[in-house]
Structure formats: C-alpha cells, structure tokens
Amino acid sequence: MKIFPGMHYTMGGLWVDYNLMTNIPGLFAGGECNFEYHGANRLGANALLSCTFDGLKGGPKIVQYCKGLKQRSCDSDSSLFDAEERRMTARLDEIANMRGSENAYVIHQELGQMMTNNVTVVRRNDELKGGIEKIHELKERVGRVGIGSSTAVYNQELLFVNQLTNGLELAHAIVEGALQRDESRGAHYKPEFPERDDENWLKTTKAAYSPAGPQLSYEEVDIRFIPPRKRVYNVDKTASA
C-alpha cells in the first residue's frame, strides 16, 4: 500500500464569523467548507468538531437570522432572480457552443498533477512559481475547449467545464498564497524557510477574486486566550527497539 501525506480538502475554507455567517449577509457556511477552527491545519478527525459545533451553534443562529429578517426572498422583486437565471443560462450556452481542440479532462488532469507535484506538504518557491505559470497556461487553454454534446439535459461535460474554470481560480489562490508565505507552518514545509515565523506570518491569508488573478490580504490571528507554542516531541532514545 502506498502511503502519501495528502491534502485534506483545501486546507482552509470560507471566512465565517462566530455565528457561521460569511461576509455575504445571509450566507452561512457550516462544516469543512469554513476555516473557523482549524485554518490551515485541517486533519482527518477535524470533521467531528465542524459537524458537532456547526450544527449546535449554526443551526439556531440561522433560524434566528431568518426570523429577524424584515424582507424575505419571496418578497423580493422577481427581476433579481430572473437576471441571475439569464446570466447562468448565458454562461452554460457559451460553454455548450465551445468547439475548440482542447480536452477539459486533460486540462483537469494536468492541473491535479501540478498541484500534487508542487503544492503538497513540501513547497519550494521555484516550483510554486512554475505552478503559477502552469495555471496561466491552463486558463488560456480552457478557453479553447471543445464540447462533444451541446444538449442541456444531463450534460455532465458542460457542468465539468464550468467547475473546471472555478477550480483553476481556487488553485491559483492556493499557489499564490503558498508562494508569498515564506515560513514553515502546520502541514506546510518550505526547505528554504524551515522555521515558523510568527513575527511576519502569524496571520490568515485571504484571497479575493479578480480577473487578473487572486488578490491577497491578511488578517491577524487572535492569540489572546491561547498563545502559540512550538510543538516538540520528546523521544526516549534509551528505549529498546
């Protein structure tokens, strides 16, 4: 059996407040899609806390928020929903009419291979820079994808291409954030910067979308209650094998 230290989802997630609401009013995020507790150190058993606390805390807060609304979605002007429906229909129609020479599944495979080779536990800046160059290449190629079927009914290829474009943006944010963070922390290790650097990098990386690429900003970590400390393992070298 091959043992490999893989990533647990995206090792991060959506920003949420104490009530599990994102920075979009009314949009809550519960479970492993937020980074409220674990941040970059997302490990296999963390889902238990996300499931237990988010359900216990988030569920009642969502109900409370809905009861406090002065206007509900069903009271909104239907033109708001109609406009979004037209936008998505136009987007899917655009994909359905793509007749280029590129294969979306090949692009997806190349993206995954690059992320596995360059952006797992050990991260080197030259490889991360190469990863960003590869993402730019794939973003250009995805615009020349060819769709085999233009039907709108159960068209998995159409939906795959739409999500592939989103995946490229997510990968771009992950690689750019990793490149800027010159330290080793949690599940990420940089040989050029083997130590944790709390003075410069005890902060959360945040990424916002822009057509030119992810726009990064940083948020200080609140350490009032639990000061950070180095994790050290004491090994008894005198113990017999």
C-alpha positions in Angstrom: 0.0 0.0 0.0 1.4 3.4 -1.0 1.3 5.9 2.0 1.2 9.5 0.9 0.6 12.7 3.0 -2.3 14.1 1.0 -4.2 17.3 1.4 -7.4 17.2 3.3 -9.7 19.2 1.0 -8.3 22.7 0.5 -6.7 23.1 3.9 -8.6 26.2 4.6 -12.1 27.4 3.7 -14.6 30.3 3.8 -14.3 33.0 6.4 -17.2 33.0 8.8 -18.0 34.9 12.0 -18.9 33.3 15.3 -22.4 32.7 14.1 -21.1 30.9 10.9 -22.1 33.7 8.6 -19.8 34.6 5.7 -19.0 38.1 4.7 -22.1 37.9 2.4 -25.1 38.7 4.6 -27.4 35.8 4.9 -24.9 33.2 3.5 -23.9 30.8 6.2 -21.1 28.2 5.8 -21.0 25.1 8.1 -18.8 22.1 8.2 -15.5 21.6 6.5 -16.1 24.4 4.0 -15.2 27.0 6.6 -11.9 27.6 8.4 -13.2 28.9 11.7 -11.4 26.4 13.9 -8.6 24.6 12.1 -7.4 27.0 9.5 -4.6 25.5 7.5 -4.2 22.6 9.9 -7.1 20.5 8.7 -6.7 16.9 9.6 -8.8 13.8 9.2 -10.7 14.0 12.6 -11.5 17.7 12.4 -14.8 17.0 10.7 -16.2 15.8 14.1 -15.8 19.3 15.6 -17.1 21.0 12.5 -20.1 18.7 12.4 -20.9 18.9 16.1 -20.3 22.6 16.8 -21.6 24.0 13.5 -24.9 22.1 13.9 -25.2 23.0 17.5 -24.3 26.7 17.1 -25.1 27.4 13.4 -28.5 25.8 13.2 -30.2 28.0 15.8 -28.4 31.1 14.5 -29.7 30.6 11.0 -33.2 30.2 12.4 -32.7 33.4 14.5 -31.4 35.3 11.5 -34.3 34.3 9.3 -36.9 35.2 11.9 -35.3 38.6 12.2 -35.5 39.4 8.5 -37.6 42.4 7.6 -37.8 41.2 4.0 -37.7 37.6 2.7 -36.5 36.3 -0.6 -40.1 35.6 -1.7 -40.9 39.2 -1.2 -38.0 40.4 -3.4 -38.6 41.6 -6.9 -38.5 38.6 -9.3 -36.3 40.6 -11.6 -33.3 39.8 -9.3 -33.8 36.1 -9.8 -34.6 36.5 -13.4 -31.3 38.4 -14.0 -29.2 35.7 -12.3 -31.0 32.9 -14.3 -30.3 34.8 -17.5 -26.6 35.1 -16.5 -26.2 31.4 -15.8 -28.1 30.4 -18.9 -25.8 32.6 -21.0 -22.8 31.1 -19.3 -23.9 27.5 -19.9 -24.9 28.3 -23.5 -21.4 29.8 -24.1 -19.8 26.6 -22.9 -22.2 24.4 -24.9 -21.1 26.2 -28.1 -17.4 25.8 -27.5 -15.8 23.9 -30.4 -12.1 24.2 -29.7 -9.4 21.5 -29.8 -8.6 21.2 -26.1 -9.9 18.4 -23.8 -11.3 19.6 -20.5 -10.5 16.3 -18.8 -6.8 16.5 -19.9 -6.6 20.0 -18.5 -8.1 18.9 -15.2 -5.6 16.0 -15.1 -2.6 18.3 -15.7 -3.9 20.7 -13.0 -4.2 17.9 -10.5 -0.7 16.6 -11.3 0.9 20.0 -11.0 -0.8 20.6 -7.6 0.3 17.2 -6.4 3.9 17.7 -7.6 4.4 21.3 -6.5 1.9 22.2 -3.8 1.6 19.5 -1.2 3.5 19.3 2.1 6.9 20.3 0.9 6.8 23.6 -1.0 9.7 25.3 -2.8 9.3 28.8 -4.2 10.7 27.9 -7.6 8.2 25.1 -8.0 5.4 27.3 -6.8 6.4 29.9 -9.4 6.3 27.2 -12.0 2.9 26.2 -10.8 1.5 29.7 -11.3 2.9 29.7 -14.8 1.2 26.4 -15.4 -2.1 27.8 -14.1 -1.9 30.7 -16.5 -1.3 28.3 -19.4 -4.3 26.1 -18.4 -6.5 29.2 -18.0 -5.7 30.1 -21.6 -6.2 26.6 -22.8 -9.6 26.1 -21.1 -10.9 28.9 -23.3 -10.2 26.6 -26.3 -12.1 23.6 -25.0 -14.3 21.6 -27.3 -17.7 20.2 -26.1 -18.8 16.9 -27.6 -22.5 17.4 -26.9 -24.5 20.7 -26.7 -27.6 19.2 -25.1 -28.7 21.0 -21.9 -30.2 17.8 -20.4 -27.9 15.9 -18.0 -24.8 17.2 -19.8 -22.0 16.3 -17.4 -19.3 17.6 -19.7 -20.9 21.1 -19.7 -21.0 21.2 -15.9 -17.5 19.8 -15.7 -16.1 22.6 -17.8 -17.9 25.2 -15.7 -16.5 23.8 -12.5 -13.0 23.4 -14.1 -12.8 27.2 -14.5 -13.7 27.6 -10.8 -11.1 25.0 -9.9 -8.4 26.9 -11.8 -9.2 30.0 -9.8 -9.1 28.1 -6.5 -5.8 26.5 -7.4 -4.4 29.9 -8.4 -5.3 31.3 -4.9 -3.7 28.4 -3.1 -0.4 28.5 -5.0 -0.1 32.3 -4.8 -0.8 32.2 -1.1 1.8 29.5 -0.6 4.4 31.4 -2.6 4.1 34.5 -0.5 4.2 32.7 2.9 8.0 32.3 3.4 7.9 30.0 6.5 7.0 26.5 7.6 3.7 26.2 9.5 1.3 23.4 10.3 1.2 20.9 7.4 3.3 23.1 5.0 7.1 22.9 5.0 9.5 25.1 3.0 13.1 23.9 2.9 14.3 27.4 2.3 12.4 28.7 5.4 12.3 25.7 7.8 11.1 27.6 10.9 7.8 29.1 11.8 7.8 32.9 11.6 5.2 34.3 14.0 6.6 37.8 13.7 5.7 38.1 10.0 3.3 35.3 9.3 1.0 34.7 12.3 -1.9 35.7 10.1 -4.6 34.3 7.9 -4.2 34.5 4.2 -7.4 35.8 2.5 -7.9 35.7 -1.3 -10.5 37.7 -3.3 -11.3 37.0 -6.9 -10.2 39.4 -9.7 -10.0 38.7 -13.4 -6.2 39.4 -13.2 -5.7 36.7 -10.5 -6.3 36.4 -6.8 -5.9 39.5 -4.7 -4.3 38.5 -1.3 -4.8 40.2 2.0 -4.0 39.1 5.6 -5.8 39.1 8.9 -4.1 38.9 12.2 -4.7 35.8 14.4 -6.3 36.5 17.8 -4.0 34.8 20.3 -5.3 36.4 23.5 -6.5 33.2 25.0 -4.1 30.6 23.6 -0.6 31.9 22.9 1.2 29.9 20.2 3.9 27.5 21.2 6.3 25.3 19.3 5.3 21.6 19.1 8.1 19.5 20.3 8.2 15.7 20.7 10.5 14.2 23.3 11.8 10.8 22.2 13.4 8.4 24.7 16.5 7.3 22.8 17.4 4.8 25.5 14.3 2.8 25.0 14.9 -0.6 23.4 13.6 -1.3 19.9 
